[in-house]
Amino acid sequence: MIFTKNKASALQTLKQRWEMQNYESLDELLTAKKIQKKQNIIEYGVANYEKYRLFAWND
């Protein structure tokens, strides 16, 4: 049982525990999050490039 002052912090604690179950340490989790963030930025950039390229091709 998790004892906290409010629901928000209890949910945050549960979320952190759920995320941690797949990783050995906090550093490993944070590294995975950084990699995912960079990957999302790259995918967003590629999607925008594709959209711009198609737009430029139509001119």
Biopython code that builds the backbone (N, CA, C, O; Angstrom):
import numpy as np
from Bio.PDB.StructureBuilder import StructureBuilder

atoms = [
    (1, "MET", "N", (0.836, -1.183, 0.000)),
    (1, "MET", "CA", (0.000, 0.000, 0.000)),
    (1, "MET", "C", (0.879, 1.245, 0.000)),
    (1, "MET", "O", (1.883, 1.317, 0.709)),
    (2, "ILE", "N", (0.485, 2.215, -0.804)),
    (2, "ILE", "CA", (1.246, 3.461, -0.881)),
    (2, "ILE", "C", (0.546, 4.512, -0.023)),
    (2, "ILE", "O", (-0.642, 4.781, -0.200)),
    (3, "PHE", "N", (1.289, 5.098, 0.900)),
    (3, "PHE", "CA", (0.718, 6.140, 1.744)),
    (3, "PHE", "C", (1.234, 7.496, 1.295)),
    (3, "PHE", "O", (2.420, 7.793, 1.444)),
    (4, "THR", "N", (0.358, 8.310, 0.752)),
    (4, "THR", "CA", (0.741, 9.650, 0.322)),
    (4, "THR", "C", (-0.339, 10.636, 0.737)),
    (4, "THR", "O", (-1.418, 10.248, 1.185)),
    (5, "LYS", "N", (-0.029, 11.928, 0.579)),
    (5, "LYS", "CA", (-0.956, 12.960, 1.027)),
    (5, "LYS", "C", (-2.124, 13.163, 0.070)),
    (5, "LYS", "O", (-3.216, 13.533, 0.501)),
    (6, "ASN", "N", (-1.912, 12.928, -1.217)),
    (6, "ASN", "CA", (-3.009, 13.134, -2.168)),
    (6, "ASN", "C", (-2.967, 12.119, -3.307)),
    (6, "ASN", "O", (-1.995, 11.382, -3.472)),
    (7, "LYS", "N", (-4.039, 12.102, -4.082)),
    (7, "LYS", "CA", (-4.158, 11.120, -5.166)),
    (7, "LYS", "C", (-3.126, 11.337, -6.260)),
    (7, "LYS", "O", (-2.595, 10.378, -6.819)),
    (8, "ALA", "N", (-2.840, 12.605, -6.569)),
    (8, "ALA", "CA", (-1.905, 12.897, -7.659)),
    (8, "ALA", "C", (-0.524, 12.311, -7.383)),
    (8, "ALA", "O", (0.086, 11.710, -8.266)),
    (9, "SER", "N", (-0.033, 12.487, -6.155)),
    (9, "SER", "CA", (1.293, 11.944, -5.854)),
    (9, "SER", "C", (1.255, 10.418, -5.792)),
    (9, "SER", "O", (2.247, 9.766, -6.119)),
    (10, "ALA", "N", (0.129, 9.842, -5.380)),
    (10, "ALA", "CA", (0.009, 8.379, -5.375)),
    (10, "ALA", "C", (0.046, 7.841, -6.801)),
    (10, "ALA", "O", (0.695, 6.830, -7.071)),
    (11, "LEU", "N", (-0.653, 8.521, -7.715)),
    (11, "LEU", "CA", (-0.641, 8.093, -9.117)),
    (11, "LEU", "C", (0.747, 8.246, -9.718)),
    (11, "LEU", "O", (1.194, 7.396, -10.489)),
    (12, "GLN", "N", (1.434, 9.342, -9.362)),
    (12, "GLN", "CA", (2.795, 9.562, -9.860)),
    (12, "GLN", "C", (3.722, 8.443, -9.378)),
    (12, "GLN", "O", (4.545, 7.941, -10.144)),
    (13, "THR", "N", (3.587, 8.058, -8.120)),
    (13, "THR", "CA", (4.409, 6.988, -7.566)),
    (13, "THR", "C", (4.135, 5.667, -8.275)),
    (13, "THR", "O", (5.064, 4.926, -8.599)),
    (14, "LEU", "N", (2.863, 5.375, -8.515)),
    (14, "LEU", "CA", (2.514, 4.146, -9.230)),
    (14, "LEU", "C", (3.078, 4.149, -10.640)),
    (14, "LEU", "O", (3.591, 3.134, -11.112)),
    (15, "LYS", "N", (2.984, 5.300, -11.320)),
    (15, "LYS", "CA", (3.511, 5.421, -12.684)),
    (15, "LYS", "C", (5.019, 5.182, -12.693)),
    (15, "LYS", "O", (5.536, 4.473, -13.557)),
    (16, "GLN", "N", (5.722, 5.777, -11.727)),
    (16, "GLN", "CA", (7.167, 5.591, -11.653)),
    (16, "GLN", "C", (7.528, 4.133, -11.403)),
    (16, "GLN", "O", (8.464, 3.612, -12.008)),
    (17, "ARG", "N", (6.793, 3.475, -10.518)),
    (17, "ARG", "CA", (7.063, 2.056, -10.252)),
    (17, "ARG", "C", (6.795, 1.204, -11.482)),
    (17, "ARG", "O", (7.544, 0.270, -11.768)),
    (18, "TRP", "N", (5.724, 1.524, -12.215)),
    (18, "TRP", "CA", (5.390, 0.774, -13.411)),
    (18, "TRP", "C", (6.466, 0.958, -14.476)),
    (18, "TRP", "O", (6.851, -0.001, -15.145)),
    (19, "GLU", "N", (6.956, 2.199, -14.634)),
    (19, "GLU", "CA", (8.030, 2.448, -15.603)),
    (19, "GLU", "C", (9.317, 1.745, -15.199)),
    (19, "GLU", "O", (10.043, 1.238, -16.054)),
    (20, "MET", "N", (9.602, 1.710, -13.905)),
    (20, "MET", "CA", (10.854, 1.135, -13.421)),
    (20, "MET", "C", (10.906, -0.381, -13.539)),
    (20, "MET", "O", (11.995, -0.954, -13.539)),
    (21, "GLN", "N", (9.764, -1.042, -13.638)),
    (21, "GLN", "CA", (9.779, -2.509, -13.629)),
    (21, "GLN", "C", (10.500, -3.091, -14.845)),
    (21, "GLN", "O", (10.940, -4.240, -14.807)),
    (22, "ASN", "N", (10.627, -2.307, -15.931)),
    (22, "ASN", "CA", (11.304, -2.806, -17.128)),
    (22, "ASN", "C", (12.789, -2.464, -17.171)),
    (22, "ASN", "O", (13.496, -2.891, -18.083)),
    (23, "TYR", "N", (13.265, -1.700, -16.194)),
    (23, "TYR", "CA", (14.651, -1.238, -16.222)),
    (23, "TYR", "C", (15.357, -1.606, -14.930)),
    (23, "TYR", "O", (14.735, -1.742, -13.876)),
    (24, "GLU", "N", (16.684, -1.764, -15.035)),
    (24, "GLU", "CA", (17.492, -2.140, -13.873)),
    (24, "GLU", "C", (17.675, -0.973, -12.914)),
    (24, "GLU", "O", (17.670, -1.154, -11.696)),
    (25, "SER", "N", (17.838, 0.241, -13.477)),
    (25, "SER", "CA", (18.120, 1.394, -12.619)),
    (25, "SER", "C", (17.431, 2.640, -13.160)),
    (25, "SER", "O", (16.926, 2.653, -14.282)),
    (26, "LEU", "N", (17.420, 3.677, -12.345)),
    (26, "LEU", "CA", (16.820, 4.940, -12.748)),
    (26, "LEU", "C", (17.576, 5.551, -13.930)),
    (26, "LEU", "O", (16.965, 6.130, -14.828)),
    (27, "ASP", "N", (18.915, 5.420, -13.928)),
    (27, "ASP", "CA", (19.711, 5.954, -15.036)),
    (27, "ASP", "C", (19.326, 5.302, -16.355)),
    (27, "ASP", "O", (19.237, 5.973, -17.384)),
    (28, "GLU", "N", (19.100, 4.013, -16.324)),
    (28, "GLU", "CA", (18.707, 3.287, -17.535)),
    (28, "GLU", "C", (17.353, 3.781, -18.039)),
    (28, "GLU", "O", (17.160, 3.946, -19.243)),
    (29, "LEU", "N", (16.422, 4.017, -17.124)),
    (29, "LEU", "CA", (15.101, 4.526, -17.479)),
    (29, "LEU", "C", (15.212, 5.913, -18.097)),
    (29, "LEU", "O", (14.599, 6.184, -19.130)),
    (30, "LEU", "N", (15.988, 6.791, -17.475)),
    (30, "LEU", "CA", (16.136, 8.159, -17.979)),
    (30, "LEU", "C", (16.813, 8.170, -19.348)),
    (30, "LEU", "O", (16.446, 8.965, -20.213)),
    (31, "THR", "N", (17.789, 7.301, -19.548)),
    (31, "THR", "CA", (18.454, 7.194, -20.845)),
    (31, "THR", "C", (17.467, 6.746, -21.916)),
    (31, "THR", "O", (17.470, 7.278, -23.026)),
    (32, "ALA", "N", (16.628, 5.776, -21.588)),
    (32, "ALA", "CA", (15.622, 5.296, -22.535)),
    (32, "ALA", "C", (14.638, 6.412, -22.878)),
    (32, "ALA", "O", (14.226, 6.544, -24.030)),
    (33, "LYS", "N", (14.262, 7.210, -21.887)),
    (33, "LYS", "CA", (13.336, 8.329, -22.132)),
    (33, "LYS", "C", (13.973, 9.374, -23.043)),
    (33, "LYS", "O", (13.309, 9.906, -23.932)),
    (34, "LYS", "N", (15.265, 9.675, -22.829)),
    (34, "LYS", "CA", (15.967, 10.649, -23.673)),
    (34, "LYS", "C", (16.032, 10.165, -25.112)),
    (34, "LYS", "O", (15.806, 10.936, -26.045)),
    (35, "ILE", "N", (16.345, 8.871, -25.291)),
    (35, "ILE", "CA", (16.423, 8.294, -26.635)),
    (35, "ILE", "C", (15.057, 8.371, -27.310)),
    (35, "ILE", "O", (14.969, 8.718, -28.488)),
    (36, "GLN", "N", (13.991, 8.050, -26.577)),
    (36, "GLN", "CA", (12.639, 8.097, -27.134)),
    (36, "GLN", "C", (12.282, 9.521, -27.536)),
    (36, "GLN", "O", (11.672, 9.736, -28.583)),
    (37, "LYS", "N", (12.655, 10.489, -26.715)),
    (37, "LYS", "CA", (12.353, 11.887, -27.016)),
    (37, "LYS", "C", (13.062, 12.321, -28.297)),
    (37, "LYS", "O", (12.458, 12.965, -29.155)),
    (38, "LYS", "N", (14.350, 11.966, -28.428)),
    (38, "LYS", "CA", (15.103, 12.301, -29.639)),
    (38, "LYS", "C", (14.496, 11.628, -30.856)),
    (38, "LYS", "O", (14.416, 12.233, -31.925)),
    (39, "GLN", "N", (14.070, 10.391, -30.705)),
    (39, "GLN", "CA", (13.467, 9.656, -31.805)),
    (39, "GLN", "C", (12.159, 10.328, -32.246)),
    (39, "GLN", "O", (11.878, 10.427, -33.440)),
    (40, "ASN", "N", (11.361, 10.789, -31.267)),
    (40, "ASN", "CA", (10.114, 11.481, -31.594)),
    (40, "ASN", "C", (10.390, 12.769, -32.357)),
    (40, "ASN", "O", (9.678, 13.097, -33.307)),
    (41, "ILE", "N", (11.434, 13.507, -31.938)),
    (41, "ILE", "CA", (11.795, 14.754, -32.618)),
    (41, "ILE", "C", (12.227, 14.452, -34.052)),
    (41, "ILE", "O", (11.838, 15.161, -34.980)),
    (42, "ILE", "N", (13.023, 13.412, -34.234)),
    (42, "ILE", "CA", (13.492, 13.040, -35.578)),
    (42, "ILE", "C", (12.308, 12.627, -36.449)),
    (42, "ILE", "O", (12.220, 13.050, -37.602)),
    (43, "GLU", "N", (11.399, 11.812, -35.925)),
    (43, "GLU", "CA", (10.235, 11.382, -36.697)),
    (43, "GLU", "C", (9.369, 12.572, -37.081)),
    (43, "GLU", "O", (8.847, 12.627, -38.195)),
    (44, "TYR", "N", (9.211, 13.530, -36.163)),
    (44, "TYR", "CA", (8.433, 14.739, -36.447)),
    (44, "TYR", "C", (9.093, 15.538, -37.568)),
    (44, "TYR", "O", (8.415, 16.029, -38.471)),
    (45, "GLY", "N", (10.426, 15.665, -37.507)),
    (45, "GLY", "CA", (11.166, 16.391, -38.544)),
    (45, "GLY", "C", (11.058, 15.714, -39.897)),
    (45, "GLY", "O", (10.885, 16.386, -40.913)),
    (46, "VAL", "N", (11.158, 14.404, -39.923)),
    (46, "VAL", "CA", (11.042, 13.656, -41.182)),
    (46, "VAL", "C", (9.644, 13.822, -41.766)),
    (46, "VAL", "O", (9.498, 14.003, -42.975)),
    (47, "ALA", "N", (8.617, 13.761, -40.922)),
    (47, "ALA", "CA", (7.242, 13.924, -41.402)),
    (47, "ALA", "C", (7.049, 15.318, -41.997)),
    (47, "ALA", "O", (6.421, 15.466, -43.045)),
    (48, "ASN", "N", (7.587, 16.337, -41.330)),
    (48, "ASN", "CA", (7.464, 17.696, -41.853)),
    (48, "ASN", "C", (8.237, 17.861, -43.161)),
    (48, "ASN", "O", (7.780, 18.545, -44.076)),
    (49, "TYR", "N", (9.406, 17.234, -43.246)),
    (49, "TYR", "CA", (10.197, 17.300, -44.477)),
    (49, "TYR", "C", (9.427, 16.661, -45.626)),
    (49, "TYR", "O", (9.378, 17.214, -46.725)),
    (50, "GLU", "N", (8.829, 15.507, -45.379)),
    (50, "GLU", "CA", (8.052, 14.820, -46.411)),
    (50, "GLU", "C", (6.885, 15.696, -46.869)),
    (50, "GLU", "O", (6.608, 15.802, -48.063)),
    (51, "LYS", "N", (6.215, 16.314, -45.917)),
    (51, "LYS", "CA", (5.081, 17.178, -46.237)),
    (51, "LYS", "C", (5.549, 18.369, -47.075)),
    (51, "LYS", "O", (4.906, 18.729, -48.061)),
    (52, "TYR", "N", (6.670, 18.979, -46.680)),
    (52, "TYR", "CA", (7.197, 20.126, -47.416)),
    (52, "TYR", "C", (7.637, 19.717, -48.818)),
    (52, "TYR", "O", (7.398, 20.435, -49.789)),
    (53, "ARG", "N", (8.285, 18.549, -48.911)),
    (53, "ARG", "CA", (8.768, 18.071, -50.209)),
    (53, "ARG", "C", (7.600, 17.852, -51.166)),
    (53, "ARG", "O", (7.673, 18.222, -52.338)),
    (54, "LEU", "N", (6.514, 17.244, -50.656)),
    (54, "LEU", "CA", (5.340, 17.019, -51.491)),
    (54, "LEU", "C", (4.720, 18.350, -51.917)),
    (54, "LEU", "O", (4.282, 18.506, -53.057)),
    (55, "PHE", "N", (4.689, 19.306, -50.988)),
    (55, "PHE", "CA", (4.134, 20.620, -51.277)),
    (55, "PHE", "C", (4.978, 21.318, -52.349)),
    (55, "PHE", "O", (4.433, 21.908, -53.282)),
    (56, "ALA", "N", (6.307, 21.251, -52.217)),
    (56, "ALA", "CA", (7.205, 21.898, -53.174)),
    (56, "ALA", "C", (7.108, 21.222, -54.551)),
    (56, "ALA", "O", (7.202, 21.886, -55.583)),
    (57, "TRP", "N", (6.921, 19.904, -54.553)),
    (57, "TRP", "CA", (6.819, 19.170, -55.805)),
    (57, "TRP", "C", (5.586, 19.595, -56.599)),
    (57, "TRP", "O", (5.609, 19.597, -57.830)),
    (58, "ASN", "N", (4.500, 19.957, -55.893)),
    (58, "ASN", "CA", (3.259, 20.337, -56.556)),
    (58, "ASN", "C", (3.310, 21.725, -57.174)),
    (58, "ASN", "O", (2.466, 22.046, -58.010)),
    (59, "ASP", "N", (4.270, 22.559, -56.793)),
    (59, "ASP", "CA", (4.332, 23.925, -57.333)),
    (59, "ASP", "C", (4.802, 23.975, -58.759)),
    (59, "ASP", "O", (4.902, 25.056, -59.339)),
]
sb = StructureBuilder()
sb.init_structure("model")
sb.init_model(0)
sb.init_chain("A")
sb.init_seg("    ")
for serial, (resi, resn, name, xyz) in enumerate(atoms, 1):
    if name == "N":
        sb.init_residue(resn, " ", resi, " ")
    sb.init_atom(name, np.array(xyz, "f"), 0.0, 1.0, " ", f" {name:<3s}", serial, name[0])
structure = sb.get_structure()
